[in-house]
């Protein structure tokens, strides 16, 4: 099967467009500031838990000097 560069580009762009999923539609109840704040807190907590599971070797950590 032979494809020209244009045909290949068209096939790849159409496949990429099909693979994208639309953002979920949020209901008005989810748009309250309290809900957004809670979602942000949950995301920060999940990120912090993911970071605590990683080990960074001492040679990679930057040297800091803390002065009081």
N, C-alpha and C positions, 0 to 999 in steps of 0.2 A: 504494500500500500504506500503510495507516494503522496506526500502532502507538500504543498508550497508553504513558504514562510507565512504568507497571509492566512492561509487556511489553518495552519497550526496556531497562529496567534488568535484567530477567531474562536477556535475550539477551546483554547486555554482560558480566554476571557469569559466565554459563556459558562464553562465549568466552574470557574471561580465565582461568578455571579450566582450560580445556582447553589453553591456551597454556603453562601452567606445566609445567616438566619436573621430575620428582623428582630428588633428589640421588642421585648414583651410590653404590651400596653398596660400601663398602670392605672388602677382605678383612682378616683378622687380621694378615697380614704387613705391610700398609700402615700399621697402627696403632702400629708400634713408634716409640719416641721418636726414634730415628735417622732414620727415614723422614720423620717430621713436621718434624724440624729441617732436613733437606735440602730439603723442600718449601718451608719458610719462607724458607730462604736463596735458593732459586731464585726465589721470588716477589719478594724484596727486590731481587735482581739485575735481574730483568725490569723492575721499577718504576724502578730507577735508570737503566737504559738508556733507558726511555721518557722520563724527565725530562730526560736530557741532550740529547735531540733537540728539545726545546722552547727557543725563544729568548724571553727576557723582556726587553722594552725597558728601558732604564736609568730612564726616568721612572716605571716601575711598581715597580721594586725599592725596598724601603724603605731609608732611610738608617741605617746602623749606625755606631757609634763604638766601636771596640775599644780598650780601655785595658789595658796590661800591668801 
